[in-house]
Amino acid sequence: MFHFPRILSALACAVALAACAPQAPDASATSAAVASYYGTLEPFAREAVYFVMTDRFVNGDPANDQRDQGTFDIPLVSCSGVAGNIGYLGGDFRGLADHLDYIAEMGFTAVWITPVVDNPDEPFSGGTAPTCGGSLADRGKTGYHGYWGVDFNTLDEHLPSPGMGFRELADALHAHGMKLVLDIVGNHGSPAWGMEHDQPKFGKIFDRDGTLLADHQNLDPTRLDPAGNPLHRFYSARGPVEGEGFLEGNLAQLSDFDPDNPAVLDYLVDAYSGWIEQGADAFRIDTIAWMPDAFWQAFTQRIRAKRPGFFMFGEAFNYDAEVIARHTLPGQGETSVLDFPMKEAMEAAFGHAQAGFARLAPALYLTDGPYANPYDLATFYDNHDMPRLDASDAGFIDAHHWLFTARGIPVVYYGSEMGFMRGRPEHGGNRNYFGVEGIEAARTSPIRAALIRIARARAASPALQRGLQVNLELNGTRAAFYRVYQHQGEHQIALVLLNKGDTAARFAVDSMLQAGRWTSALDGGVVEVAAGGKLEASVPAHGVQVYLLDAAVTEPTLVTTLDAAMARARPQR
């Protein structure tokens, strides 16, 4: 994976950049040399990701529901008219595999699934009870979400069916031309103390042969004795620290791993390497900020020693780019991250606040940003750990138009293709069961119809996937920018026009506009642009237009701008 930063975020930067760039070639020289222009060469940047909580998607095999465990269908008290559920609801690999056509036809090329490892077989009796809008409250909750691992080598029994294990699911995805993104946890196991009595599996870690490696023994972390009890050595004995930040100490009675114990790293590398061998194509790393950078650097190096270039993106739940960007840097993990600053900006721009497109510009960090490469970030507007986007149908449509045309790797949470449970928090419907009924309802949603159009356009366009972004206009309800990809014989310029207003918008673009035959990626229309001319287009309310020019870049000002951007690029690995 190569990392390249920062390009200009506004047309006004072009002249200034030209001054610090190497001597810019003229148009004829550029044409002859065929300069390379790209935001990233990361192969995974081609993908668009559909995120499912496996248990909440589709119950394809009721025989694996494990209803005798007392963990199935545990509804909560209604939260503002919508009840959540903290029990298993039956979603499984069969239900996902049976509906891959539904996902693929939307233009998604990867599916991110929640952790698949074995979780406890009872509801948790410790902690505090969930409340409306609350989080990190686990009393009565089960491990339906997958994040309470006890054996990181073994599938949770709720997921597979005869003939449909993890490998078979990966094979099914690959047969549909899609990749499997596996959610992994590296900093904790299951809830570990505060139980009414020591419950089976909770606070324990088992090896692939069933050997007990670690046991919290229902003890507060400050009561662990790593020096005297071998079963405690896997865990951190540091408890909550008064006055320190969110990432200090312990959270929600979870069994925090000791990052300084080499056995922890060995266990996780071995376990997760096994899932790669069974077909995982990429990792999403849960709570990456809860382990030191050195731990993740060692982890990623060992994983990539076995699988060179393996793509990983972490969850650092923080809206400060300077904070989350460290995980992308050499020696500090070298992963991508979920783009929380862009999430915050998208919520403002496309939710009910309806901030203008200018709200999005700072979150791009195209120039002088803290990331190793902003083009490799996983971009999203909501997920399972926060309230879903509270927006109108038009707001979701506008959000998808931006998500699939601006820099980054788009990630869409299951059900968002129809605005499912919009605005709802974790315990108030965010994670509710989707099912065949949801899929059928979504097929007629205008949100899904618009998503299909723009996602398929991105899937067919190297410029939208990995091209440099050069902004022309980000203001009010209008946005216009180029995406440019030119590398190893592939060349494409995309002109993106976005309108999130309630009436049609007229665009007349001449800045850095290259002459040629521009083709609409959405409707196939053709616009012939003469040298020094304009490209004029009307974009409907809450609409998008993408024009493509499959030609080497020759327009002098655009050449200068792109050359300056590439001159600032620096490979990190």
HELIX and SHEET records of a PDB file:
HELIX    1   1 CYS A   13  CYS A   20  1                                   8    
HELIX    2   2 ALA A   27  ALA A   33  1                                   7    
HELIX    3   3 PRO A   43  ARG A   46  5                                   4    
HELIX    4   4 THR A   54  ARG A   56  5                                   3    
HELIX    5   5 PRO A   62  ASN A   64  5                                   3    
HELIX    6   6 ARG A   67  GLN A   69  5                                   3    
HELIX    7   7 PHE A   93  ALA A   97  1                                   5    
HELIX    8   8 LEU A  100  ALA A  104  1                                   5    
HELIX    9   9 PHE A  166  ALA A  175  1                                  10    
HELIX   10  10 PRO A  221  ARG A  223  5                                   3    
HELIX   11  11 PRO A  230  HIS A  232  5                                   3    
HELIX   12  12 PRO A  262  GLU A  277  1                                  16    
HELIX   13  13 ILE A  288  TRP A  290  5                                   3    
HELIX   14  14 ASP A  293  LYS A  306  1                                  14    
HELIX   15  15 ALA A  321  ILE A  324  1                                   4    
HELIX   16  16 ALA A  325  THR A  328  5                                   4    
HELIX   17  17 PHE A  340  PHE A  350  1                                  11    
HELIX   18  18 PHE A  357  ARG A  359  5                                   3    
HELIX   19  19 ALA A  361  LEU A  364  1                                   4    
HELIX   20  20 PRO A  374  ASP A  376  5                                   3    
HELIX   21  21 ASP A  393  LEU A  403  1                                  11    
HELIX   22  22 SER A  416  MET A  418  5                                   3    
HELIX   23  23 GLU A  426  GLY A  428  5                                   3    
HELIX   24  24 GLY A  435  ALA A  442  1                                   8    
HELIX   25  25 PRO A  446  ALA A  459  1                                  14    
HELIX   26  26 PRO A  462  ARG A  466  1                                   5    
HELIX   27  27 PRO A  556  ALA A  567  1                                  12    
SHEET    1   A 8 SER A 336  VAL A 337  0                                        
SHEET    2   A 8 PHE A 311  GLY A 314  1                                        
SHEET    3   A 8 ALA A 282  ASP A 286  1                                        
SHEET    4   A 8 LYS A 179  VAL A 185  1                                        
SHEET    5   A 8 ALA A 110  ILE A 113  1                                        
SHEET    6   A 8 VAL A  49  VAL A  52  1                                        
SHEET    7   A 8 ILE A 409  TYR A 413  1                                        
SHEET    8   A 8 ALA A 378  THR A 379  1                                        
SHEET    1   B 2 VAL A 117  ASP A 118  0                                        
SHEET    2   B 2 ASP A 151  LEU A 155 -1                                        
SHEET    1   C 2 HIS A 188  PRO A 191  0                                        
SHEET    2   C 2 LEU A 254  ASP A 256 -1                                        
SHEET    1   D 2 LYS A 204  PHE A 206  0                                        
SHEET    2   D 2 LEU A 212  ASP A 215 -1                                        
SHEET    1   E 6 LEU A 468  ASN A 475  0                                        
SHEET    2   E 6 ARG A 478  HIS A 487 -1                                        
SHEET    3   E 6 GLU A 490  ASN A 499 -1                                        
SHEET    4   E 6 GLY A 543  LEU A 549 -1                                        
SHEET    5   E 6 GLY A 516  SER A 520 -1                                        
SHEET    6   E 6 VAL A 526  VAL A 529 -1                                        
SHEET    1   F 2 ALA A 505  VAL A 509  0                                        
SHEET    2   F 2 LEU A 535  VAL A 539 -1                                        
END                                                                             
